[in-house]
Amino acid sequence: HRLTVGGQPEILEVLGAFLFTIPTMGTEEFEGGFHAYFTEGQSPSEVTAALDGFMEGLKSAGLDGPVTVRWDKFPNVDWTLEWKKGLKPIEAGSRLVVLAPWHVYAGGRLRVIIEPGMAFGTGHHATTRMCLEEIEALSPVAGFAAAASPVAGRSMLDVGTGTGVLAISASLLGYHPVAAIDNDPVAVEIAVKNASINRCPDVSISSTPVGELSGRFSVIACNLTAGSIIDIARHLKGLLAIDGRLILSGILEEQEDSVSRTMEAVGFKSIRRRQREGWVTLVVG
């Protein structure tokens, strides 16, 4: 059963919280109201009675206003299958395509197979796509300018790897070695699985904090948040090889100035920027 409730925002917030005590299977917000879902075995009349009693209590407490309530039958849906239908292959740059294991793809691009699980990075978000474009542009295959370091243009570090999509793509594009870290153990588990699916044994994935890493990397990718990037800026400076490139993403347009100022203060110089759908990706070195 699906219950549709409409009303003022402050009342809807309280009612939504109350329905979880009944409990509801979940809610879905829309402008001016929300849907609440209940199992077939739950009685709409009993839920309505409980809701009416709760709203009477709200009136007594001084929180009053018009509320509309409507029930309708909602077909059972396998949400896993529905979600999969909406997840399409994503082409990034000129050489990559990010696919889920169930996708069929006949093109000639490098296939990056990602089982999303509960981690960020399916290639659909603008920040991920821009990172992939930069990783391709800086890849050994693309002719990244060699520096004094013998690994310049070869090694890569992915900070906050999520599903591992950036690290795996780098490996397929010729980077070696490739390291990836994430502070979420679930993400590390998912990234390890995806590296195995893509036959990338050279991708090292761990939960090692960025401040405990050693060595130098010719390319570092950070698709995080602006605040997180600012917090680890000095660590990133110490991990980047001479003439290396740092890719910073997950930055909203209005956050760009604060990130840029921090990077400049640490000693980075701006190389270029990309902007898409309200997000900014910066390349510094």
Contacts in CASP RR format, 6 or more apart in sequence:
PFRMAT RR
TARGET T0000
AUTHOR 0000-0000-0000
METHOD contacts of the structure
MODEL  1
HRLTVGGQPEILEVLGAFLFTIPTMGTEEFEGGFHAYFTEGQSPSEVTAA
LDGFMEGLKSAGLDGPVTVRWDKFPNVDWTLEWKKGLKPIEAGSRLVVLA
PWHVYAGGRLRVIIEPGMAFGTGHHATTRMCLEEIEALSPVAGFAAAASP
VAGRSMLDVGTGTGVLAISASLLGYHPVAAIDNDPVAVEIAVKNASINRC
PDVSISSTPVGELSGRFSVIACNLTAGSIIDIARHLKGLLAIDGRLILSG
ILEEQEDSVSRTMEAVGFKSIRRRQREGWVTLVVG
1 37 0 8 1.000
1 38 0 8 1.000
1 39 0 8 1.000
1 40 0 8 1.000
1 42 0 8 1.000
1 44 0 8 1.000
1 71 0 8 1.000
1 72 0 8 1.000
1 73 0 8 1.000
1 74 0 8 1.000
2 35 0 8 1.000
2 36 0 8 1.000
2 37 0 8 1.000
2 38 0 8 1.000
2 71 0 8 1.000
2 72 0 8 1.000
2 73 0 8 1.000
2 74 0 8 1.000
3 19 0 8 1.000
3 24 0 8 1.000
3 35 0 8 1.000
3 36 0 8 1.000
3 37 0 8 1.000
3 38 0 8 1.000
3 44 0 8 1.000
3 47 0 8 1.000
3 69 0 8 1.000
3 70 0 8 1.000
3 71 0 8 1.000
4 33 0 8 1.000
4 34 0 8 1.000
4 35 0 8 1.000
4 68 0 8 1.000
4 69 0 8 1.000
4 70 0 8 1.000
4 71 0 8 1.000
4 72 0 8 1.000
5 12 0 8 1.000
5 15 0 8 1.000
5 16 0 8 1.000
5 33 0 8 1.000
5 34 0 8 1.000
5 35 0 8 1.000
5 36 0 8 1.000
5 67 0 8 1.000
5 68 0 8 1.000
5 69 0 8 1.000
6 12 0 8 1.000
6 32 0 8 1.000
6 33 0 8 1.000
6 34 0 8 1.000
6 67 0 8 1.000
6 68 0 8 1.000
6 69 0 8 1.000
7 32 0 8 1.000
7 33 0 8 1.000
7 65 0 8 1.000
7 66 0 8 1.000
7 67 0 8 1.000
7 68 0 8 1.000
8 65 0 8 1.000
8 66 0 8 1.000
9 32 0 8 1.000
10 63 0 8 1.000
11 58 0 8 1.000
11 63 0 8 1.000
11 65 0 8 1.000
11 67 0 8 1.000
12 32 0 8 1.000
12 33 0 8 1.000
12 34 0 8 1.000
14 58 0 8 1.000
14 63 0 8 1.000
15 51 0 8 1.000
15 54 0 8 1.000
15 55 0 8 1.000
15 67 0 8 1.000
16 24 0 8 1.000
16 27 0 8 1.000
16 34 0 8 1.000
16 36 0 8 1.000
18 51 0 8 1.000
18 54 0 8 1.000
19 27 0 8 1.000
19 36 0 8 1.000
19 47 0 8 1.000
19 51 0 8 1.000
20 26 0 8 1.000
20 27 0 8 1.000
22 38 0 8 1.000
22 42 0 8 1.000
22 47 0 8 1.000
22 50 0 8 1.000
24 36 0 8 1.000
24 37 0 8 1.000
24 38 0 8 1.000
25 37 0 8 1.000
25 38 0 8 1.000
25 39 0 8 1.000
26 36 0 8 1.000
26 37 0 8 1.000
27 34 0 8 1.000
27 35 0 8 1.000
27 36 0 8 1.000
27 37 0 8 1.000
28 34 0 8 1.000
28 35 0 8 1.000
28 37 0 8 1.000
37 74 0 8 1.000
38 44 0 8 1.000
38 47 0 8 1.000
40 76 0 8 1.000
44 71 0 8 1.000
48 69 0 8 1.000
48 71 0 8 1.000
51 69 0 8 1.000
55 67 0 8 1.000
58 64 0 8 1.000
84 100 0 8 1.000
84 102 0 8 1.000
87 100 0 8 1.000
87 116 0 8 1.000
87 122 0 8 1.000
87 124 0 8 1.000
88 103 0 8 1.000
88 124 0 8 1.000
89 97 0 8 1.000
89 98 0 8 1.000
89 99 0 8 1.000
89 100 0 8 1.000
89 103 0 8 1.000
89 105 0 8 1.000
90 97 0 8 1.000
90 98 0 8 1.000
90 122 0 8 1.000
90 123 0 8 1.000
90 124 0 8 1.000
90 129 0 8 1.000
91 97 0 8 1.000
91 109 0 8 1.000
92 98 0 8 1.000
92 123 0 8 1.000
92 128 0 8 1.000
92 129 0 8 1.000
92 132 0 8 1.000
92 133 0 8 1.000
92 136 0 8 1.000
92 169 0 8 1.000
93 129 0 8 1.000
93 132 0 8 1.000
93 133 0 8 1.000
93 136 0 8 1.000
94 136 0 8 1.000
95 109 0 8 1.000
95 110 0 8 1.000
95 136 0 8 1.000
95 141 0 8 1.000
95 173 0 8 1.000
96 109 0 8 1.000
96 110 0 8 1.000
96 112 0 8 1.000
96 132 0 8 1.000
96 136 0 8 1.000
96 169 0 8 1.000
96 172 0 8 1.000
96 173 0 8 1.000
97 105 0 8 1.000
97 107 0 8 1.000
97 109 0 8 1.000
97 110 0 8 1.000
97 111 0 8 1.000
97 112 0 8 1.000
98 112 0 8 1.000
98 114 0 8 1.000
98 122 0 8 1.000
98 123 0 8 1.000
98 132 0 8 1.000
98 165 0 8 1.000
98 169 0 8 1.000
99 105 0 8 1.000
99 111 0 8 1.000
99 112 0 8 1.000
99 113 0 8 1.000
99 114 0 8 1.000
100 113 0 8 1.000
100 114 0 8 1.000
100 115 0 8 1.000
100 116 0 8 1.000
100 122 0 8 1.000
101 113 0 8 1.000
101 115 0 8 1.000
101 197 0 8 1.000
105 111 0 8 1.000
110 169 0 8 1.000
110 172 0 8 1.000
110 173 0 8 1.000
112 165 0 8 1.000
112 168 0 8 1.000
112 169 0 8 1.000
112 172 0 8 1.000
112 198 0 8 1.000
113 194 0 8 1.000
113 197 0 8 1.000
113 198 0 8 1.000
114 121 0 8 1.000
114 122 0 8 1.000
114 123 0 8 1.000
114 163 0 8 1.000
114 164 0 8 1.000
114 165 0 8 1.000
114 168 0 8 1.000
114 194 0 8 1.000
115 163 0 8 1.000
115 190 0 8 1.000
115 193 0 8 1.000
115 194 0 8 1.000
115 197 0 8 1.000
116 122 0 8 1.000
116 163 0 8 1.000
116 190 0 8 1.000
117 163 0 8 1.000
117 190 0 8 1.000
118 186 0 8 1.000
118 187 0 8 1.000
118 190 0 8 1.000
119 162 0 8 1.000
119 163 0 8 1.000
119 164 0 8 1.000
119 182 0 8 1.000
119 184 0 8 1.000
119 186 0 8 1.000
119 187 0 8 1.000
119 190 0 8 1.000
119 191 0 8 1.000
120 128 0 8 1.000
120 162 0 8 1.000
120 163 0 8 1.000
120 187 0 8 1.000
120 223 0 8 1.000
121 128 0 8 1.000
121 162 0 8 1.000
121 163 0 8 1.000
121 164 0 8 1.000
121 165 0 8 1.000
122 128 0 8 1.000
122 163 0 8 1.000
122 165 0 8 1.000
123 129 0 8 1.000
123 132 0 8 1.000
123 165 0 8 1.000
126 276 0 8 1.000
126 277 0 8 1.000
126 278 0 8 1.000
126 279 0 8 1.000
127 223 0 8 1.000
127 249 0 8 1.000
127 250 0 8 1.000
127 251 0 8 1.000
127 279 0 8 1.000
127 281 0 8 1.000
128 165 0 8 1.000
128 166 0 8 1.000
128 223 0 8 1.000
128 249 0 8 1.000
129 276 0 8 1.000
130 249 0 8 1.000
130 274 0 8 1.000
130 276 0 8 1.000
130 279 0 8 1.000
130 281 0 8 1.000
131 166 0 8 1.000
131 221 0 8 1.000
131 223 0 8 1.000
131 247 0 8 1.000
131 249 0 8 1.000
131 281 0 8 1.000
132 165 0 8 1.000
132 166 0 8 1.000
132 169 0 8 1.000
133 274 0 8 1.000
134 221 0 8 1.000
134 245 0 8 1.000
134 247 0 8 1.000
134 274 0 8 1.000
134 281 0 8 1.000
134 283 0 8 1.000
135 156 0 8 1.000
135 166 0 8 1.000
135 169 0 8 1.000
135 170 0 8 1.000
135 173 0 8 1.000
135 175 0 8 1.000
135 219 0 8 1.000
135 221 0 8 1.000
135 247 0 8 1.000
136 142 0 8 1.000
136 169 0 8 1.000
136 173 0 8 1.000
138 144 0 8 1.000
138 153 0 8 1.000
138 219 0 8 1.000
138 245 0 8 1.000
138 247 0 8 1.000
138 283 0 8 1.000
139 153 0 8 1.000
139 170 0 8 1.000
139 173 0 8 1.000
139 174 0 8 1.000
139 175 0 8 1.000
140 153 0 8 1.000
140 154 0 8 1.000
140 173 0 8 1.000
140 174 0 8 1.000
140 175 0 8 1.000
141 173 0 8 1.000
141 174 0 8 1.000
142 173 0 8 1.000
144 152 0 8 1.000
144 153 0 8 1.000
144 218 0 8 1.000
144 219 0 8 1.000
144 245 0 8 1.000
145 152 0 8 1.000
145 243 0 8 1.000
146 152 0 8 1.000
146 153 0 8 1.000
147 153 0 8 1.000
147 218 0 8 1.000
147 241 0 8 1.000
147 242 0 8 1.000
147 243 0 8 1.000
147 244 0 8 1.000
148 242 0 8 1.000
148 243 0 8 1.000
149 216 0 8 1.000
149 218 0 8 1.000
149 241 0 8 1.000
149 242 0 8 1.000
149 243 0 8 1.000
151 216 0 8 1.000
151 218 0 8 1.000
151 241 0 8 1.000
152 218 0 8 1.000
152 241 0 8 1.000
152 242 0 8 1.000
152 243 0 8 1.000
152 244 0 8 1.000
153 175 0 8 1.000
153 218 0 8 1.000
153 219 0 8 1.000
153 244 0 8 1.000
154 174 0 8 1.000
154 175 0 8 1.000
154 176 0 8 1.000
154 177 0 8 1.000
154 218 0 8 1.000
155 175 0 8 1.000
155 176 0 8 1.000
155 177 0 8 1.000
155 178 0 8 1.000
155 179 0 8 1.000
155 216 0 8 1.000
155 217 0 8 1.000
155 218 0 8 1.000
155 219 0 8 1.000
155 241 0 8 1.000
156 167 0 8 1.000
156 170 0 8 1.000
156 175 0 8 1.000
156 178 0 8 1.000
156 179 0 8 1.000
156 217 0 8 1.000
156 218 0 8 1.000
156 219 0 8 1.000
156 220 0 8 1.000
156 221 0 8 1.000
157 178 0 8 1.000
157 179 0 8 1.000
157 180 0 8 1.000
157 181 0 8 1.000
157 213 0 8 1.000
157 217 0 8 1.000
157 219 0 8 1.000
157 220 0 8 1.000
157 221 0 8 1.000
157 239 0 8 1.000
158 164 0 8 1.000
158 166 0 8 1.000
158 167 0 8 1.000
158 170 0 8 1.000
158 178 0 8 1.000
158 179 0 8 1.000
158 180 0 8 1.000
158 181 0 8 1.000
158 220 0 8 1.000
158 221 0 8 1.000
159 181 0 8 1.000
159 210 0 8 1.000
159 220 0 8 1.000
159 221 0 8 1.000
159 222 0 8 1.000
159 224 0 8 1.000
159 232 0 8 1.000
159 236 0 8 1.000
160 180 0 8 1.000
160 181 0 8 1.000
160 182 0 8 1.000
160 183 0 8 1.000
160 187 0 8 1.000
160 222 0 8 1.000
160 223 0 8 1.000
160 224 0 8 1.000
161 167 0 8 1.000
161 180 0 8 1.000
161 181 0 8 1.000
161 182 0 8 1.000
161 187 0 8 1.000
161 188 0 8 1.000
161 191 0 8 1.000
161 205 0 8 1.000
162 182 0 8 1.000
162 184 0 8 1.000
162 187 0 8 1.000
162 190 0 8 1.000
162 191 0 8 1.000
163 187 0 8 1.000
163 190 0 8 1.000
163 191 0 8 1.000
163 194 0 8 1.000
164 180 0 8 1.000
164 187 0 8 1.000
164 190 0 8 1.000
164 191 0 8 1.000
164 194 0 8 1.000
164 195 0 8 1.000
164 203 0 8 1.000
164 205 0 8 1.000
165 194 0 8 1.000
166 180 0 8 1.000
166 221 0 8 1.000
166 223 0 8 1.000
167 178 0 8 1.000
167 179 0 8 1.000
167 180 0 8 1.000
167 191 0 8 1.000
167 195 0 8 1.000
167 200 0 8 1.000
167 203 0 8 1.000
167 205 0 8 1.000
168 194 0 8 1.000
168 195 0 8 1.000
168 198 0 8 1.000
168 200 0 8 1.000
168 203 0 8 1.000
170 178 0 8 1.000
170 219 0 8 1.000
170 221 0 8 1.000
171 178 0 8 1.000
171 195 0 8 1.000
171 198 0 8 1.000
171 200 0 8 1.000
171 202 0 8 1.000
171 203 0 8 1.000
172 198 0 8 1.000
172 200 0 8 1.000
175 219 0 8 1.000
176 202 0 8 1.000
177 202 0 8 1.000
177 204 0 8 1.000
178 200 0 8 1.000
178 202 0 8 1.000
178 203 0 8 1.000
178 204 0 8 1.000
179 203 0 8 1.000
179 204 0 8 1.000
179 205 0 8 1.000
179 206 0 8 1.000
179 213 0 8 1.000
179 217 0 8 1.000
180 191 0 8 1.000
180 203 0 8 1.000
180 204 0 8 1.000
180 205 0 8 1.000
180 206 0 8 1.000
181 205 0 8 1.000
181 206 0 8 1.000
181 207 0 8 1.000
181 208 0 8 1.000
181 209 0 8 1.000
181 210 0 8 1.000
181 213 0 8 1.000
182 188 0 8 1.000
182 191 0 8 1.000
182 205 0 8 1.000
182 207 0 8 1.000
183 207 0 8 1.000
183 209 0 8 1.000
184 207 0 8 1.000
185 207 0 8 1.000
188 205 0 8 1.000
188 206 0 8 1.000
188 207 0 8 1.000
191 205 0 8 1.000
192 205 0 8 1.000
195 201 0 8 1.000
195 203 0 8 1.000
195 205 0 8 1.000
210 232 0 8 1.000
210 235 0 8 1.000
210 236 0 8 1.000
210 239 0 8 1.000
211 232 0 8 1.000
211 235 0 8 1.000
213 235 0 8 1.000
213 239 0 8 1.000
215 239 0 8 1.000
216 238 0 8 1.000
216 239 0 8 1.000
216 240 0 8 1.000
216 241 0 8 1.000
216 242 0 8 1.000
217 239 0 8 1.000
217 240 0 8 1.000
217 241 0 8 1.000
217 244 0 8 1.000
218 240 0 8 1.000
218 241 0 8 1.000
218 243 0 8 1.000
218 244 0 8 1.000
218 245 0 8 1.000
219 244 0 8 1.000
219 245 0 8 1.000
219 246 0 8 1.000
219 247 0 8 1.000
220 236 0 8 1.000
220 239 0 8 1.000
220 240 0 8 1.000
220 245 0 8 1.000
220 246 0 8 1.000
220 247 0 8 1.000
221 247 0 8 1.000
221 249 0 8 1.000
222 228 0 8 1.000
222 229 0 8 1.000
222 232 0 8 1.000
222 236 0 8 1.000
222 246 0 8 1.000
222 247 0 8 1.000
222 248 0 8 1.000
222 249 0 8 1.000
223 247 0 8 1.000
223 249 0 8 1.000
223 250 0 8 1.000
224 249 0 8 1.000
224 250 0 8 1.000
225 250 0 8 1.000
225 251 0 8 1.000
226 250 0 8 1.000
226 251 0 8 1.000
226 252 0 8 1.000
226 255 0 8 1.000
226 258 0 8 1.000
226 259 0 8 1.000
227 255 0 8 1.000
227 259 0 8 1.000
229 248 0 8 1.000
229 250 0 8 1.000
229 251 0 8 1.000
229 259 0 8 1.000
229 262 0 8 1.000
230 258 0 8 1.000
230 259 0 8 1.000
230 262 0 8 1.000
233 262 0 8 1.000
233 263 0 8 1.000
233 265 0 8 1.000
233 266 0 8 1.000
233 268 0 8 1.000
234 266 0 8 1.000
236 246 0 8 1.000
236 266 0 8 1.000
237 266 0 8 1.000
237 267 0 8 1.000
237 268 0 8 1.000
240 246 0 8 1.000
240 285 0 8 1.000
243 285 0 8 1.000
244 285 0 8 1.000
245 271 0 8 1.000
245 283 0 8 1.000
245 284 0 8 1.000
245 285 0 8 1.000
246 263 0 8 1.000
246 268 0 8 1.000
246 283 0 8 1.000
246 284 0 8 1.000
246 285 0 8 1.000
247 281 0 8 1.000
247 282 0 8 1.000
247 283 0 8 1.000
248 259 0 8 1.000
248 263 0 8 1.000
248 281 0 8 1.000
248 282 0 8 1.000
248 283 0 8 1.000
248 284 0 8 1.000
249 279 0 8 1.000
249 280 0 8 1.000
249 281 0 8 1.000
249 282 0 8 1.000
250 279 0 8 1.000
250 280 0 8 1.000
250 281 0 8 1.000
251 259 0 8 1.000
251 279 0 8 1.000
251 280 0 8 1.000
251 281 0 8 1.000
251 282 0 8 1.000
252 278 0 8 1.000
252 279 0 8 1.000
252 280 0 8 1.000
253 275 0 8 1.000
253 278 0 8 1.000
253 279 0 8 1.000
253 280 0 8 1.000
255 280 0 8 1.000
256 273 0 8 1.000
256 280 0 8 1.000
256 282 0 8 1.000
259 282 0 8 1.000
260 270 0 8 1.000
260 282 0 8 1.000
263 270 0 8 1.000
263 282 0 8 1.000
263 284 0 8 1.000
264 270 0 8 1.000
268 284 0 8 1.000
268 285 0 8 1.000
269 284 0 8 1.000
269 285 0 8 1.000
270 282 0 8 1.000
270 283 0 8 1.000
270 284 0 8 1.000
271 283 0 8 1.000
271 284 0 8 1.000
271 285 0 8 1.000
272 282 0 8 1.000
272 283 0 8 1.000
273 280 0 8 1.000
273 281 0 8 1.000
273 282 0 8 1.000
273 283 0 8 1.000
274 280 0 8 1.000
274 281 0 8 1.000
275 281 0 8 1.000
END
